[in-house]
């Protein structure tokens, strides 16, 4: 699932951290990374609060309940095109 135009990176990464199952990001070159691990690092170091948003991120979400958590976050952003 792709998400677009995430303006509050820290809030999004906090949502990712709440997920019970694995959440991975897929880079443009096809590399798959553990997004929960990355999110934890960015939040702990304070870097997440300094980020200026995420233009586009492609996610692999293990559990349907986690997909609902992230999808409801995306809907709450109030944009026409937020995920695909």
TIVEX-504855 format. One line per field, with one value per residue: residue number from 0; residue in three letters; x, y, z of N, C-alpha, C, O in turn. Coordinates in Angstrom, 1 decimal. Last residue first. Layout:
pos: c(NUM; ...) $
code: c(Ala; ...) $
n.c1: c(X; ...) $
n.c2: c(Y; ...) $
n.c3: c(Z; ...) $
ca.c1: c(X; ...) $
ca.c2: c(Y; ...) $
ca.c3: c(Z; ...) $
c.c1: c(X; ...) $
c.c2: c(Y; ...) $
c.c3: c(Z; ...) $
o.c1: c(X; ...) $
o.c2: c(Y; ...) $
o.c3: c(Z; ...) $
***
This chain:
pos: c(83; 82; 81; 80; 79; 78; 77; 76; 75; 74; 73; 72; 71; 70; 69; 68; 67; 66; 65; 64; 63; 62; 61; 60; 59; 58; 57; 56; 55; 54; 53; 52; 51; 50; 49; 48; 47; 46; 45; 44; 43; 42; 41; 40; 39; 38; 37; 36; 35; 34; 33; 32; 31; 30; 29; 28; 27; 26; 25; 24; 23; 22; 21; 20; 19; 18; 17; 16; 15; 14; 13; 12; 11; 10; 9; 8; 7; 6; 5; 4; 3; 2; 1; 0) $
code: c(Unk; Unk; Unk; Unk; Unk; Unk; Unk; Unk; Unk; Unk; Unk; Unk; Unk; Unk; Unk; Unk; Unk; Unk; Unk; Unk; Unk; Unk; Unk; Unk; Unk; Unk; Unk; Unk; Unk; Unk; Unk; Unk; Unk; Unk; Unk; Unk; Unk; Unk; Unk; Unk; Unk; Unk; Unk; Unk; Unk; Unk; Unk; Unk; Unk; Unk; Unk; Unk; Unk; Unk; Unk; Unk; Unk; Unk; Unk; Unk; Unk; Unk; Unk; Unk; Unk; Unk; Unk; Unk; Unk; Unk; Unk; Unk; Unk; Unk; Unk; Unk; Unk; Unk; Unk; Unk; Unk; Unk; Unk; Unk) $
n.c1: c(-2.8; -3.5; -4.3; -5.8; -7.3; -6.8; -7.0; -5.9; -7.6; -6.8; -4.4; -5.4; -6.8; -4.5; -3.3; -5.3; -5.7; -3.2; -3.5; -5.3; -4.0; -0.4; 1.8; 2.3; 4.5; 4.4; 5.9; 5.5; 6.2; 7.0; 6.9; 8.4; 10.7; 12.0; 12.2; 11.0; 12.8; 15.1; 15.1; 15.9; 13.4; 12.4; 14.3; 14.0; 11.4; 11.5; 13.1; 11.4; 9.2; 10.3; 12.7; 12.8; 13.7; 14.5; 13.7; 14.5; 12.7; 11.8; 9.2; 8.9; 6.9; 5.8; 4.5; 1.9; 0.9; 1.6; 2.8; 4.6; 3.0; 2.4; 4.9; 5.1; 3.1; 4.3; 6.6; 5.7; 3.2; 2.6; 2.6; 2.1; 0.9; 1.4; 0.6; 0.9) $
n.c2: c(4.4; 7.4; 10.0; 12.4; 14.2; 14.3; 14.0; 12.5; 10.4; 8.5; 7.7; 6.5; 4.4; 3.0; 2.2; 0.5; -1.3; -2.6; -3.8; -5.7; -7.3; -7.4; -6.5; -4.4; -2.6; 0.6; 3.3; 6.7; 10.1; 12.3; 13.1; 15.7; 16.8; 15.9; 16.4; 14.3; 12.2; 12.6; 11.8; 9.2; 7.9; 8.2; 6.7; 4.1; 3.5; 3.5; 1.2; -0.7; -0.4; -1.0; -2.8; -2.7; -3.9; -2.6; -1.5; 1.0; 2.5; 0.3; -0.4; -1.0; -3.1; -4.2; -6.9; -6.2; -4.1; -0.5; 1.6; 2.5; 3.8; 6.0; 7.2; 7.9; 10.0; 11.9; 12.5; 13.6; 15.1; 14.7; 12.7; 12.2; 8.8; 5.3; 2.1; -1.2) $
n.c3: c(-2.2; -0.4; -0.9; -2.4; -0.8; 2.7; 5.6; 7.4; 8.0; 6.2; 7.5; 9.8; 8.6; 7.6; 10.0; 11.1; 9.0; 9.1; 11.5; 10.9; 9.0; 9.2; 7.5; 4.9; 3.2; 1.5; 0.2; 0.3; -0.6; 1.0; 4.2; 6.3; 7.3; 10.5; 13.2; 14.5; 13.9; 15.4; 18.0; 18.6; 18.8; 16.1; 14.6; 15.9; 15.2; 12.4; 12.0; 13.0; 11.3; 8.8; 7.5; 4.0; 0.8; -2.3; -4.7; -5.2; -3.6; -0.8; 1.2; 4.7; 6.8; 9.8; 11.6; 14.1; 15.6; 15.6; 16.7; 14.9; 13.1; 14.7; 14.8; 12.1; 12.0; 13.7; 12.3; 9.9; 8.7; 5.9; 3.4; 0.5; 0.4; 0.5; -0.9; 0.0) $
ca.c1: c(-3.2; -2.9; -3.5; -5.0; -7.9; -6.4; -7.9; -5.1; -7.6; -8.1; -4.4; -4.6; -7.6; -5.5; -2.6; -4.7; -6.8; -3.6; -2.5; -5.7; -5.1; -1.7; 1.6; 1.7; 4.0; 4.4; 5.3; 6.1; 5.6; 6.2; 7.2; 7.3; 9.7; 11.8; 12.9; 10.4; 11.5; 15.1; 14.5; 16.9; 14.3; 11.7; 14.0; 15.3; 11.8; 10.6; 13.6; 12.7; 9.0; 9.9; 11.8; 13.4; 12.7; 15.0; 13.2; 15.3; 12.5; 12.5; 9.9; 8.9; 8.1; 5.5; 5.6; 2.7; 1.2; 1.2; 1.6; 5.1; 3.7; 1.3; 4.3; 6.0; 3.0; 2.9; 6.7; 6.4; 3.7; 3.2; 2.5; 2.0; 1.4; 0.9; 1.4; 0.0) $
ca.c2: c(3.6; 6.1; 9.7; 11.2; 13.5; 14.6; 14.9; 13.5; 11.6; 9.1; 8.3; 7.7; 5.4; 3.5; 3.2; 1.6; -0.4; -1.9; -2.7; -4.7; -6.5; -7.7; -7.9; -4.5; -4.0; -0.3; 2.0; 5.5; 8.8; 12.5; 12.0; 14.9; 17.7; 15.6; 17.3; 15.6; 12.2; 13.0; 13.1; 10.2; 7.9; 8.8; 8.1; 4.9; 3.6; 4.4; 2.6; -0.5; -0.3; 0.3; -2.9; -2.4; -4.0; -3.0; -2.8; 0.0; 2.5; 1.5; -0.9; -0.1; -2.8; -3.1; -6.3; -7.0; -5.3; -1.8; 1.0; 1.8; 2.6; 5.1; 6.8; 6.9; 8.8; 11.3; 11.9; 12.4; 15.0; 16.0; 12.6; 13.5; 10.0; 6.5; 3.4; 0.0) $
ca.c3: c(-3.4; -0.5; 0.3; -2.8; -1.9; 1.4; 4.8; 6.9; 8.8; 6.0; 6.1; 9.9; 9.3; 6.7; 9.1; 11.9; 9.4; 7.8; 11.3; 11.9; 8.6; 9.8; 7.8; 6.3; 3.3; 2.7; -0.2; 0.9; -1.0; -0.3; 3.3; 5.7; 6.7; 9.1; 12.3; 14.6; 13.3; 14.0; 17.8; 18.4; 19.9; 17.2; 14.3; 15.9; 16.6; 13.1; 11.6; 13.6; 12.8; 9.1; 8.7; 5.3; 1.9; -1.0; -4.3; -5.8; -5.1; -1.4; 0.0; 3.6; 6.0; 8.8; 10.9; 13.2; 16.3; 14.8; 17.4; 16.1; 12.7; 14.3; 16.0; 12.6; 11.2; 14.0; 13.6; 9.9; 10.0; 6.4; 4.8; 1.2; -0.3; 1.1; -0.9; 0.0) $
c.c1: c(-2.9; -3.5; -2.8; -4.0; -7.1; -7.2; -7.4; -5.9; -6.8; -8.2; -5.7; -4.6; -6.7; -6.3; -3.5; -4.1; -6.3; -4.7; -2.8; -4.7; -5.5; -2.8; 0.1; 1.3; 3.6; 3.9; 5.5; 5.3; 6.3; 5.5; 6.3; 7.8; 8.6; 10.6; 12.6; 11.0; 10.8; 13.8; 14.6; 16.4; 15.4; 12.6; 13.3; 15.1; 13.1; 11.1; 12.8; 13.3; 10.4; 9.7; 11.5; 12.3; 13.3; 13.9; 13.6; 14.8; 13.3; 12.3; 10.5; 9.7; 7.9; 6.9; 5.0; 3.8; 2.1; 1.7; 1.1; 4.0; 4.1; 1.9; 3.1; 5.5; 3.8; 2.7; 5.4; 6.4; 4.4; 3.8; 3.3; 1.8; 1.2; 1.6; 0.6; 0.9) $
c.c2: c(2.1; 5.4; 8.3; 11.0; 12.2; 13.8; 15.3; 14.5; 12.7; 10.4; 9.1; 8.5; 6.7; 4.6; 3.8; 2.7; 0.8; -0.9; -1.9; -3.6; -5.4; -6.8; -8.2; -5.9; -4.2; -1.7; 1.0; 4.3; 7.7; 11.2; 12.2; 13.9; 16.9; 16.4; 17.1; 16.7; 13.6; 13.0; 13.5; 11.6; 9.0; 9.0; 8.8; 6.4; 4.4; 4.6; 3.7; 0.8; 0.0; 0.6; -1.5; -2.5; -3.7; -2.9; -3.3; -1.4; 1.5; 1.4; 0.3; -0.7; -1.8; -2.9; -5.3; -6.2; -6.2; -3.0; -0.3; 1.1; 1.8; 3.8; 5.8; 6.4; 7.6; 10.0; 11.2; 11.7; 13.6; 15.9; 13.8; 13.4; 11.2; 7.7; 4.5; 1.2) $
c.c3: c(-3.2; -1.8; 0.2; -1.7; -2.2; 0.4; 3.4; 6.0; 8.4; 6.8; 5.8; 8.6; 9.5; 7.3; 8.1; 10.9; 10.2; 8.2; 10.1; 11.8; 9.6; 9.3; 8.3; 6.5; 4.7; 2.5; 1.0; 0.6; -0.2; -0.7; 2.1; 4.8; 6.0; 8.6; 10.8; 13.7; 13.4; 13.4; 16.3; 18.2; 19.8; 18.4; 15.4; 15.6; 16.8; 14.6; 12.3; 13.3; 13.5; 10.6; 9.1; 6.3; 3.2; 0.0; -3.0; -5.4; -5.8; -2.9; -0.7; 2.4; 5.0; 8.1; 9.9; 12.6; 15.4; 15.6; 16.8; 16.9; 13.9; 13.9; 15.7; 14.0; 11.7; 13.2; 14.0; 11.3; 10.2; 7.8; 5.3; 2.7; 0.6; 0.5; -0.2; 0.0) $
o.c1: c(-3.2; -4.5; -1.8; -3.0; -7.7; -7.7; -7.6; -5.4; -7.0; -8.8; -5.6; -4.7; -7.3; -6.6; -3.4; -4.3; -6.7; -4.8; -2.6; -5.1; -5.8; -2.6; -0.5; 0.4; 4.4; 3.0; 6.6; 4.0; 7.5; 4.3; 5.1; 9.0; 8.0; 9.7; 13.0; 10.4; 10.1; 13.5; 14.1; 17.2; 15.7; 12.7; 13.6; 15.6; 13.2; 11.2; 13.4; 13.8; 10.5; 9.9; 12.3; 11.1; 14.3; 13.2; 13.2; 15.4; 12.9; 11.9; 9.8; 10.7; 6.8; 7.8; 4.0; 4.0; 3.0; 2.8; 0.4; 4.2; 4.0; 1.4; 3.0; 5.7; 3.4; 2.3; 5.4; 6.3; 3.8; 4.8; 4.5; 0.8; 0.2; 2.8; -0.6; 1.8) $
o.c2: c(1.3; 5.8; 8.1; 11.7; 11.1; 12.7; 16.4; 15.6; 13.8; 11.4; 10.2; 9.7; 7.8; 5.6; 5.0; 3.9; 1.9; 0.2; -0.7; -2.4; -4.3; -5.6; -9.2; -6.4; -4.1; -1.9; 0.8; 4.4; 7.7; 11.3; 12.1; 13.7; 17.5; 16.8; 17.9; 17.7; 14.0; 13.8; 14.6; 12.6; 9.7; 10.0; 10.0; 7.2; 5.2; 5.7; 4.7; 1.5; 0.8; 1.7; -0.8; -2.3; -4.4; -1.9; -4.4; -2.4; 1.0; 0.4; 1.3; -1.4; -1.6; -2.5; -5.4; -5.1; -6.9; -3.0; -1.1; 0.2; 0.6; 2.7; 4.8; 5.2; 6.5; 9.0; 10.1; 10.5; 12.6; 16.5; 13.9; 14.1; 11.3; 7.6; 4.6; 1.3) $
o.c3: c(-4.0; -2.3; 0.8; -1.6; -2.3; 0.7; 3.0; 5.8; 8.8; 6.4; 5.3; 8.5; 9.5; 6.7; 7.7; 11.1; 10.0; 7.7; 10.1; 12.1; 9.2; 9.1; 7.8; 5.8; 5.6; 1.6; 1.4; 0.7; -0.1; -1.0; 2.2; 4.5; 5.1; 9.3; 10.0; 13.5; 12.4; 12.4; 16.0; 18.1; 20.8; 19.0; 15.7; 16.4; 17.7; 15.1; 12.7; 14.1; 14.4; 11.1; 9.7; 6.1; 3.6; 0.1; -2.5; -5.8; -6.9; -3.5; -1.1; 2.6; 4.5; 8.7; 9.3; 12.9; 15.9; 16.1; 17.4; 17.6; 13.9; 14.2; 16.5; 14.3; 11.8; 13.8; 14.6; 11.3; 10.5; 8.0; 5.2; 3.2; 1.4; 0.2; -0.3; 0.8) $
***
